[in-house]
């Protein structure tokens, strides 16, 4: 699940960076007024939503039965919401980097750094509670950690079936709490945070594409 999700968002960001870089540098070259460029920048943000919606639906249709998650409409909705917000903030993050950097090549370098850090601090390689105190802030501000938290908590956070983990029997929800710090009652907070990330990235993109001009005569 994590591998398919990581691969899909990587392909999204590469594609959108290529398209957006063409628009940005052509539009800047034409010398349009900043106030006029705010409109197409926000339109670029809005036009991505139906495409991301369709991609999230296709992703859910393929991966949900493949992973064999619980057949509950409530859990299906949470899975879709988490995937939808994740794809949104990854796409807007790529767009934001293009708007803040002078060239597509520089944006690609920063994007590789960002996506490596997001994977590192996602809580997949190392659970959140096991992060050193001086690095745990990276875990809390990483969007991917909230996505992983939303996926696992919504699917298994209310399941009390016993499993064997590290040689001892534990309820599944108790294992998620003790090992990863995922609590089922945190789902409303997770939903708000997942929505906040794409809004922030999209706003910074709209400002950067309209106001920043790295070209000199």
C-alpha positions in Angstrom: 0.0 0.0 0.0 2.7 2.5 1.0 4.8 1.6 -2.1 1.9 2.1 -4.6 1.0 5.4 -2.9 4.5 6.7 -2.9 5.0 5.7 -6.6 1.7 7.4 -7.7 2.5 10.7 -6.0 6.0 10.7 -7.5 4.7 10.3 -11.0 2.1 13.1 -10.3 4.7 15.6 -9.2 7.1 14.9 -12.1 4.3 15.4 -14.6 2.9 18.6 -13.1 6.3 20.2 -12.7 7.0 19.7 -16.4 3.7 21.3 -17.4 3.8 24.1 -14.9 7.4 25.1 -15.7 6.4 25.7 -19.3 3.5 28.0 -18.2 5.6 29.8 -15.6 8.5 30.8 -17.8 6.5 31.6 -20.9 4.1 33.7 -18.8 6.9 35.5 -17.1 8.6 36.2 -20.4 5.4 37.8 -21.7 5.7 40.3 -18.8 2.1 40.1 -17.6 1.0 42.2 -14.7 1.1 40.5 -11.3 -2.5 41.2 -10.5 -3.6 39.6 -13.7 -1.5 36.5 -13.1 -3.3 35.8 -9.8 -6.4 34.6 -11.7 -4.8 31.9 -13.9 -2.7 30.7 -10.9 -5.8 30.0 -8.8 -7.5 28.5 -11.9 -4.6 26.1 -12.1 -5.2 25.1 -8.5 -8.9 24.6 -9.1 -8.5 22.7 -12.4 -6.4 20.0 -10.7 -9.2 19.0 -8.3 -11.4 16.9 -10.7 -8.3 15.1 -12.1 -7.1 14.3 -8.6 -10.6 13.2 -7.6 -10.7 10.8 -10.6 -7.2 9.5 -9.8 -8.2 8.9 -6.1 -11.3 7.0 -7.2 -9.2 4.8 -9.6 -6.6 4.3 -6.9 -9.2 3.3 -4.4 -10.9 0.9 -6.8 -7.7 -0.9 -7.5 -5.9 -0.9 -4.1 -8.8 -1.2 -1.6 -9.9 -4.7 -2.7 -6.3 -5.7 -3.4 -5.2 -5.0 0.2 -8.5 -6.6 1.4 -9.5 -3.9 3.7 -12.8 -4.1 5.7 -15.9 -3.7 3.5 -17.4 -0.7 5.3 -18.7 2.4 3.6 -17.3 4.5 6.5 -13.8 3.0 6.1 -14.0 3.4 2.3 -14.8 7.0 2.7 -11.9 7.6 5.0 -9.6 5.8 2.7 -10.7 7.9 -0.2 -10.5 11.1 1.8 -6.9 10.4 2.9 -5.8 9.4 -0.6 -7.5 12.4 -2.2 -5.9 14.9 0.3 -2.5 13.2 -0.1 -2.5 13.4 -3.9 -3.6 17.0 -3.6 -0.9 18.2 -1.3 1.8 16.3 -3.3 0.7 17.9 -6.5 0.4 21.4 -4.9 3.8 20.9 -3.3 5.4 20.3 -6.8 3.6 23.3 -8.1 4.7 25.4 -5.2 8.4 24.4 -5.7 8.2 25.4 -9.4 6.7 28.8 -8.5 9.4 29.5 -5.9 12.5 28.5 -7.9 14.1 30.1 -10.9 14.3 27.0 -13.2 12.6 23.6 -13.6 16.0 21.9 -12.9 16.3 23.6 -9.5 12.7 22.7 -8.7 13.5 19.1 -9.5 16.5 19.1 -7.2 14.4 20.6 -4.3 11.6 18.2 -5.0 13.8 15.2 -4.7 15.1 16.5 -1.4 11.5 17.2 -0.1 10.2 13.8 -1.2 13.1 12.0 0.4 12.5 13.9 3.7 8.8 13.2 3.6 9.4 9.5 3.2 12.0 9.5 5.9 9.7 11.3 8.4 6.5 9.5 7.4 6.7 7.1 10.3 6.9 4.1 7.9 10.7 3.4 8.3 10.6 4.5 12.0 7.4 4.8 14.1 6.8 8.3 15.4 7.3 7.4 19.1 10.7 6.1 18.4 12.0 9.3 16.8 14.7 11.1 18.9 13.3 14.1 20.7 15.4 16.5 18.6 14.0 15.0 15.4 10.4 14.4 16.3 9.3 17.8 15.1 10.1 16.6 11.6 7.6 13.8 12.1 4.8 16.1 13.2 5.2 18.6 10.4 5.6 16.0 7.6 2.4 15.7 5.6 3.1 12.0 4.7 3.1 11.1 8.4 -0.4 12.4 8.7 -1.5 10.5 5.6 -0.1 7.3 6.9 -1.7 8.0 10.3 -5.0 8.6 8.6 -4.8 5.4 6.5 -4.0 3.0 9.3 -6.1 4.7 12.0 -9.2 4.8 9.9 -8.9 1.2 8.8 -7.6 -0.5 12.0 -8.0 2.0 14.9 -11.3 0.6 16.0 -10.5 -3.1 15.5 -10.1 -5.0 18.8 -9.2 -8.4 17.3 -6.1 -9.9 18.9 -2.9 -10.3 16.9 0.6 -11.6 17.8 3.2 -8.9 17.6 6.7 -9.2 18.8 5.9 -12.4 20.6 2.9 -11.2 22.6 -0.8 -11.0 22.0 -2.4 -7.6 21.7 -5.6 -6.0 20.4 -4.9 -4.5 17.0 -6.0 -1.0 18.1 -3.8 -1.3 21.2 -0.8 -2.3 19.1 -1.3 0.8 16.8 -1.4 3.0 19.9 1.6 1.5 21.7 3.8 1.0 18.6 2.9 3.9 16.4 1.0 6.3 18.6 -2.1 6.1 16.4 -5.4 6.8 18.3 -8.8 6.4 16.8 -10.2 9.5 18.5 -7.6 11.6 16.6 -9.3 11.1 13.3 -11.1 14.5 13.3 -7.7 16.2 13.9 -6.1 14.2 11.1 -8.9 15.2 8.7 -8.3 18.9 9.4 -4.6 18.7 9.1 -4.8 16.7 5.8 -7.0 19.4 4.4 -4.8 22.2 5.6 -1.6 21.0 3.8 -3.0 21.4 0.2 -4.6 24.7 1.1 -1.2 26.1 2.4 0.8 24.7 -0.6 -1.8 26.0 -3.1 -1.8 29.5 -1.5 2.0 29.7 -1.6 2.0 28.6 -5.2 -0.6 31.2 -6.2 1.5 33.9 -4.6 4.8 32.7 -6.0 3.6 32.3 -9.6 2.1 35.8 -9.5 4.8 37.8 -7.6 8.2 36.1 -8.1 10.2 36.9 -11.3 13.7 35.6 -11.6 14.3 36.8 -15.1 16.4 39.8 -15.7 16.9 41.8 -18.9 
